[in-house]
Amino acid sequence: MLKNNVLAFCVCLFSFVAVAQSPSTMDALQQIEQNNATLKAFSSLLESKKLTQKALNNLPDPQAGAYYLPFGNHTSGDYTEFQVTQSFEFPTVYSTRGTLIDMQEAQNAMEYQLKRQEVLLPALKLLNELIFLDKKEDVEQIRVLQSKKIFDQTNELFELEQVGILELNKAKIAWIQEQFKLDILGSDRKKIMIELKNMNGGMELDFAPNDYVGSLIVDDPESLWQEKMQVDPELRILGEQENVAQQQIKLSKNKTLPNLTAGYNYQGVSGSTYSGIYGGISIPLWSSRNTVKAAEANYDYQKSFTQVKTDVLHTKFLGKYEVYQVLLKKYQEYQSTLQSLGSEELLLQAFELGELSFMQYYIELQFYQKALDSMLEMENQLVQSKAELLKHQL
């Protein structure tokens, strides 16, 4: 006799719920991060951007020039002059710009982390979906065996002329329907694996679905928000942009200092030669006009933008948190209610003892199975919502 206490299975099924951060899930995410074409391309882009930013702090090329003047009316020898010079901005400009470049590199690092989240969060959701499908398949395989057993028993009763052909056909259809549901789950799994393969750079993803690990209970919103402020790249980029804008003010002020030129000069005429050091200065009377004011205005804008953007993100976060808590409470109530329902084993026993007709058994069974399916769906929705709520932990 087939023993299937679905309630016991349900309790086991939901005793390990949480965001899918099991070792197998994390291993899969690491594979995707390593092989993902988008992240590789973005990393190359940031490397190019980094080198371009460093190039902005290079010295200008040295200049060399020579004069040889043999023509004209002169009694002395031909005139010759040679000069090599190197121009450069005021020394403090380079150190200030170097600090600015370091800040921009830190911002680039945050941009990569943000892009990484944009890739890994959808991947995590797909992995969660695979775990959900794995649970559904476990349940559905039991149901297929159940429906097959019911069909076999109904067929025996039909041969004994204790039930009619309609009862037999209904039992067969119920069995076929359960098999079809299992086939659909397999098809859904294949589609998700294709998506994950694409995310993994075209390579098959090594992932064995596991149960959810941890607890669905999350910290209070204030603690989570403070944690998010510290590590979330979307928020940290705002701070880096503000730092960059402030450093640009310092750079603009330093660029109001004069540019310098130093070099070597050689002159020769009438058998005599002259050589020595060449020096020059460029006074920035016009080129730096309004640049400091522009940088200060940009900094004021960036501070305001940071505050507004942070407030918007905080509001969205609190909204997601409240929705999650409502869903969690509903899930807990649903789980408690489901535990009070009769199990499928009791229904099966009642049918085998002839206490229920097939239709009575089937109606009761459908009610219980829909309740269990709803709980599975709700659990999956919670897991996916928590993944979004805690995406800064990726």
C-alpha positions as CSV (number, residue, x, y, z in Angstrom):
1,M,0.0,0.0,0.0
2,L,1.3,3.4,-1.0
3,K,2.0,5.5,2.1
4,N,1.9,9.2,1.5
5,N,1.3,11.6,4.3
6,V,1.5,14.8,2.4
7,L,1.1,16.8,5.6
8,A,4.3,15.4,7.0
9,F,6.0,16.1,3.7
10,C,4.6,19.6,3.8
11,V,6.1,20.3,7.3
12,C,9.4,19.0,6.1
13,L,9.2,21.0,2.9
14,F,8.7,24.3,4.7
15,S,11.1,23.8,7.6
16,F,14.1,25.2,5.6
17,V,12.6,28.2,3.8
18,A,14.6,31.4,3.0
19,V,16.5,33.2,0.3
20,A,18.3,30.6,-1.8
21,Q,21.8,31.2,-0.6
22,S,22.9,27.6,-0.1
23,P,26.4,26.6,-1.1
24,S,25.2,25.1,-4.4
25,T,23.4,28.4,-5.2
26,M,26.4,30.5,-4.3
27,D,28.7,28.3,-6.3
28,A,26.4,28.7,-9.3
29,L,26.4,32.5,-8.9
30,Q,30.2,32.5,-8.8
31,Q,30.2,30.5,-12.0
32,I,28.0,33.0,-13.7
33,E,30.0,36.0,-12.4
34,Q,33.1,34.4,-13.8
35,N,31.7,33.5,-17.2
36,N,29.1,36.1,-17.9
37,A,29.7,37.9,-21.1
38,T,28.1,41.2,-20.0
39,L,30.3,41.4,-16.9
40,K,33.4,40.6,-18.9
41,A,32.6,43.3,-21.4
42,F,31.8,45.8,-18.7
43,S,35.0,45.0,-16.9
44,S,37.0,45.8,-20.1
45,L,35.0,49.0,-20.5
46,L,35.9,50.1,-17.0
47,E,39.6,49.2,-17.6
48,S,39.6,51.4,-20.7
49,K,37.9,54.2,-18.7
50,K,40.5,53.8,-15.9
51,L,43.4,54.1,-18.3
52,T,41.8,57.1,-20.0
53,Q,41.4,58.8,-16.7
54,K,45.0,58.2,-15.8
55,A,46.1,59.6,-19.2
56,L,44.5,62.9,-18.3
57,N,47.3,63.4,-15.6
58,N,50.2,62.9,-18.1
59,L,52.6,65.6,-18.7
60,P,52.4,67.3,-22.2
61,D,55.0,66.2,-24.7
62,P,58.3,68.0,-24.7
63,Q,59.0,70.3,-27.5
64,A,62.2,70.8,-29.5
65,G,63.0,73.5,-32.0
66,A,66.0,74.7,-34.0
67,Y,66.9,77.8,-36.0
68,Y,69.6,77.8,-38.8
69,L,69.7,81.2,-40.5
70,P,72.3,81.3,-43.3
71,F,70.6,83.8,-45.6
72,G,70.5,87.6,-45.4
73,N,73.2,90.3,-45.3
74,H,75.5,89.8,-42.4
75,T,79.2,89.8,-41.9
76,S,79.2,87.4,-39.0
77,G,78.7,83.7,-39.3
78,D,75.4,82.0,-39.8
79,Y,73.1,82.1,-36.8
80,T,72.1,78.8,-35.1
81,E,69.7,78.2,-32.2
82,F,68.4,75.0,-30.6
83,Q,65.9,74.8,-27.8
84,V,64.2,71.9,-25.8
85,T,61.4,72.7,-23.5
86,Q,58.9,70.9,-21.2
87,S,55.7,72.6,-20.3
88,F,53.7,71.5,-17.2
89,E,50.9,72.7,-15.1
90,F,51.5,73.9,-11.5
91,P,52.8,70.9,-9.5
92,T,49.8,70.8,-7.1
93,V,47.5,70.3,-10.1
94,Y,48.9,66.8,-10.7
95,S,48.6,65.7,-7.1
96,T,45.0,67.0,-6.9
97,R,44.1,65.4,-10.2
98,G,45.7,62.2,-9.0
99,T,43.4,62.1,-6.0
100,L,40.5,62.8,-8.3
101,I,41.4,59.9,-10.5
102,D,41.6,57.6,-7.4
103,M,38.1,58.7,-6.5
104,Q,36.9,58.0,-10.0
105,E,38.4,54.6,-9.9
106,A,36.5,53.9,-6.7
107,Q,33.4,55.0,-8.4
108,N,34.2,52.7,-11.3
109,A,34.5,49.8,-8.8
110,M,31.0,50.7,-7.5
111,E,29.6,50.8,-11.0
112,Y,31.0,47.3,-11.6
113,Q,29.3,46.1,-8.4
114,L,26.1,47.6,-9.6
115,K,26.3,45.9,-12.9
116,R,27.2,42.7,-11.1
117,Q,24.0,43.0,-9.1
118,E,22.0,43.6,-12.3
119,V,23.3,40.3,-13.6
120,L,23.3,38.1,-10.5
121,L,19.9,39.1,-9.1
122,P,18.0,37.7,-12.1
123,A,20.3,34.7,-12.0
124,L,19.5,34.2,-8.4
125,K,15.8,34.4,-9.1
126,L,16.2,31.7,-11.8
127,L,18.1,29.5,-9.4
128,N,15.3,30.0,-6.9
129,E,12.8,29.1,-9.6
130,L,14.7,25.8,-10.2
131,I,14.5,25.0,-6.5
132,F,10.8,25.7,-6.6
133,L,10.3,23.5,-9.6
134,D,12.3,20.8,-7.8
135,K,9.9,20.9,-4.9
136,K,6.9,20.9,-7.2
137,E,8.3,17.9,-9.0
138,D,8.7,16.0,-5.7
139,V,5.1,16.7,-4.9
140,E,3.9,15.9,-8.4
141,Q,5.8,12.6,-8.6
142,I,3.9,11.5,-5.5
143,R,0.6,12.6,-7.0
144,V,1.3,10.6,-10.2
145,L,1.9,7.5,-8.1
146,Q,-1.3,8.2,-6.2
147,S,-3.4,8.8,-9.3
148,K,-2.0,5.6,-10.9
149,K,-2.9,3.6,-7.8
150,I,-6.4,5.1,-7.8
151,F,-6.8,4.2,-11.5
152,D,-5.6,0.6,-10.9
153,Q,-8.0,0.2,-8.0
154,T,-10.9,1.7,-10.1
155,N,-10.0,-0.6,-12.9
156,E,-10.3,-3.6,-10.6
157,L,-13.7,-2.4,-9.4
158,F,-14.8,-1.9,-13.0
159,E,-13.8,-5.4,-13.9
160,L,-15.8,-6.6,-10.9
161,E,-18.7,-4.4,-12.2
162,Q,-18.8,-2.4,-9.0
163,V,-18.2,0.9,-10.8
164,G,-19.2,2.2,-14.3
165,I,-17.1,3.2,-17.2
166,L,-17.5,6.9,-16.3
167,E,-15.8,6.4,-13.0
168,L,-13.0,4.5,-14.8
169,N,-12.5,7.2,-17.4
170,K,-12.4,9.9,-14.7
171,A,-9.7,8.1,-12.8
172,K,-7.7,7.6,-16.0
173,I,-8.0,11.3,-16.9
174,A,-6.9,12.3,-13.4
175,W,-3.8,10.1,-13.8
176,I,-3.1,11.6,-17.3
177,Q,-3.5,15.1,-15.9
178,E,-0.9,14.5,-13.2
179,Q,1.5,13.1,-15.7
180,F,1.0,16.2,-17.9
181,K,1.8,18.5,-15.0
182,L,5.0,16.6,-14.4
183,D,5.9,17.0,-18.1
184,I,5.2,20.8,-17.9
185,L,7.5,21.1,-14.9
186,G,10.3,19.4,-16.8
187,S,9.8,21.7,-19.8
188,D,9.9,24.7,-17.5
189,R,13.1,23.4,-16.0
190,K,14.7,23.1,-19.4
191,K,13.8,26.7,-20.4
192,I,15.3,28.0,-17.2
193,M,18.5,26.0,-17.7
194,I,18.8,27.5,-21.2
195,E,18.5,31.0,-19.8
196,L,21.2,30.2,-17.1
197,K,23.4,28.7,-19.8
198,N,23.3,32.0,-21.7
199,M,24.1,33.9,-18.5
200,N,27.0,31.6,-17.9
201,G,28.7,32.5,-21.1
202,G,27.2,29.7,-23.1
203,M,28.5,27.0,-20.8
204,E,26.4,24.5,-18.9
205,L,25.8,25.6,-15.4
206,D,26.8,23.2,-12.6
207,F,23.9,23.4,-10.2
208,A,22.1,20.9,-8.1
209,P,18.8,22.3,-6.8
210,N,18.7,22.3,-3.0
211,D,16.2,23.4,-0.4
212,Y,16.1,27.0,0.8
213,V,18.4,27.6,3.7
214,G,17.9,29.9,6.7
215,S,14.9,31.7,7.8
216,L,12.3,33.9,6.2
217,I,12.5,36.3,9.1
218,V,14.5,39.4,8.2
219,D,16.0,42.1,10.4
220,D,14.1,45.3,11.3
221,P,14.0,47.9,8.5
222,E,16.3,50.3,10.2
223,S,19.1,47.8,10.6
224,L,18.7,46.6,7.1
225,W,18.8,50.1,5.7
226,Q,21.9,51.0,7.6
227,E,23.5,47.8,6.2
228,K,22.3,48.7,2.8
229,M,23.8,52.2,3.1
230,Q,27.2,50.7,3.9
231,V,27.4,48.1,1.1
232,D,24.8,48.8,-1.6
233,P,26.7,50.1,-4.7
234,E,23.7,52.1,-5.9
235,L,23.9,54.2,-2.7
236,R,27.7,54.2,-2.5
237,I,28.0,55.5,-6.0
238,L,26.0,58.6,-4.9
239,G,28.6,59.2,-2.2
240,E,31.5,58.7,-4.6
241,Q,29.9,61.1,-7.1
242,E,29.7,63.7,-4.3
243,N,33.3,63.2,-3.4
244,V,34.4,63.5,-7.0
245,A,32.4,66.8,-7.4
246,Q,34.1,68.2,-4.2
247,Q,37.5,67.2,-5.5
248,Q,36.8,68.9,-8.8
249,I,36.4,72.1,-7.0
250,K,39.9,71.7,-5.6
251,L,41.3,70.9,-9.0
252,S,39.6,73.9,-10.5
253,K,41.2,76.2,-7.9
254,N,44.6,74.6,-8.5
255,K,44.2,75.1,-12.2
256,T,44.0,78.9,-11.7
257,L,47.7,78.7,-10.8
258,P,50.2,79.5,-13.7
259,N,51.5,76.9,-16.1
260,L,55.3,76.6,-16.2
261,T,57.8,75.8,-18.9
262,A,61.4,74.8,-18.4
263,G,64.1,73.9,-20.9
264,Y,67.5,74.2,-22.5
265,N,68.5,76.9,-25.0
266,Y,71.6,76.9,-27.3
267,Q,72.6,79.8,-29.6
268,G,75.7,80.1,-31.9
269,V,76.9,83.0,-34.1
270,S,80.3,84.3,-35.2
271,G,82.1,81.4,-33.7
272,S,80.6,82.2,-30.3
273,T,78.1,80.0,-28.5
274,Y,75.6,80.7,-25.8
275,S,73.6,78.1,-23.8
276,G,71.6,78.0,-20.7
277,I,68.4,77.3,-18.9
278,Y,65.1,78.4,-20.4
279,G,62.0,79.3,-18.2
280,G,58.6,80.5,-19.0
281,I,55.2,81.1,-17.3
282,S,51.7,81.2,-18.6
283,I,49.3,83.3,-16.6
284,P,45.8,81.9,-16.7
285,L,43.9,85.2,-17.0
286,W,41.1,83.9,-19.2
287,S,41.2,80.1,-19.4
288,S,40.1,79.6,-15.7
289,R,37.4,82.2,-15.7
290,N,34.2,80.8,-14.1
291,T,35.6,77.2,-13.8
292,V,35.6,77.3,-10.0
293,K,32.1,78.6,-9.8
294,A,31.0,75.9,-12.3
295,A,32.6,73.2,-10.1
296,E,31.0,74.6,-7.0
297,A,27.6,74.7,-8.7
298,N,28.0,71.1,-9.8
299,Y,28.9,70.1,-6.2
300,D,25.8,71.8,-4.9
301,Y,23.7,69.9,-7.4
302,Q,25.4,66.6,-6.6
303,K,24.6,67.0,-2.8
304,S,21.0,67.8,-3.6
305,F,20.8,64.9,-6.0
306,T,22.3,62.5,-3.5
307,Q,19.8,63.5,-0.9
308,V,16.8,63.2,-3.2
309,K,17.9,59.9,-4.7
310,T,18.6,58.5,-1.2
311,D,15.2,59.5,0.0
312,V,13.6,57.8,-3.1
313,L,15.5,54.6,-2.6
314,H,14.7,54.6,1.1
315,T,11.0,55.0,0.4
316,K,11.1,52.2,-2.1
317,F,13.0,50.0,0.3
318,L,10.4,50.6,3.1
319,G,7.6,49.8,0.6
320,K,9.2,46.5,-0.3
321,Y,9.8,45.7,3.3
322,E,6.2,46.3,4.3
323,V,4.9,44.2,1.3
324,Y,7.3,41.4,2.3
325,Q,6.1,41.5,5.9
326,V,2.4,41.4,4.9
327,L,3.2,38.4,2.6
328,L,5.1,36.7,5.3
329,K,2.3,37.0,7.8
330,K,-0.2,35.7,5.2
331,Y,2.1,32.8,4.5
332,Q,2.4,31.9,8.2
333,E,-1.3,32.0,8.6
334,Y,-1.8,29.8,5.5
335,Q,0.8,27.3,6.7
336,S,-0.9,27.1,10.1
337,T,-4.3,26.6,8.5
338,L,-3.0,23.9,6.1
339,Q,-1.6,21.9,8.9
340,S,-5.1,21.5,10.3
341,L,-6.5,20.0,7.1
342,G,-6.9,16.3,6.6
343,S,-4.0,14.6,4.8
344,E,-4.1,12.9,1.5
345,E,-3.4,9.5,3.2
346,L,-6.6,9.8,5.2
347,L,-8.5,10.5,2.0
348,L,-6.9,7.6,0.2
349,Q,-7.8,5.3,3.1
350,A,-11.4,6.5,3.1
351,F,-11.6,5.8,-0.7
352,E,-10.0,2.3,-0.3
353,L,-12.5,1.5,2.4
354,G,-15.4,2.5,0.2
355,E,-16.4,5.4,2.4
356,L,-15.9,7.9,-0.5
357,S,-16.8,7.6,-4.1
358,F,-14.2,8.5,-6.7
359,M,-15.8,11.9,-7.3
360,Q,-16.0,12.6,-3.6
361,Y,-12.4,11.6,-3.1
362,Y,-11.3,13.6,-6.2
363,I,-13.0,16.8,-5.1
364,E,-11.5,16.6,-1.6
365,L,-8.1,15.7,-3.0
366,Q,-8.2,18.7,-5.4
367,F,-9.0,21.1,-2.6
368,Y,-6.1,19.8,-0.5
369,Q,-3.7,19.8,-3.4
370,K,-4.6,23.3,-4.5
371,A,-4.0,24.5,-0.9
372,L,-0.5,22.9,-0.9
373,D,0.2,24.3,-4.4
374,S,-0.8,27.8,-3.1
375,M,1.6,27.4,-0.2
376,L,4.4,26.4,-2.5
377,E,3.7,29.4,-4.8
378,M,3.5,31.7,-1.7
379,E,6.8,30.4,-0.5
380,N,8.4,31.0,-3.8
381,Q,7.1,34.5,-4.0
382,L,8.5,35.2,-0.5
383,V,11.9,33.8,-1.5
384,Q,12.0,36.0,-4.6
385,S,10.8,39.1,-2.7
386,K,13.5,38.5,-0.1
387,A,16.2,38.2,-2.8
388,E,15.2,41.7,-4.0
389,L,15.0,43.1,-0.5
390,L,18.5,41.8,0.2
391,K,20.1,42.2,-3.2
392,H,22.8,44.4,-1.5
393,Q,24.2,41.1,0.0
394,L,25.0,39.6,-3.3
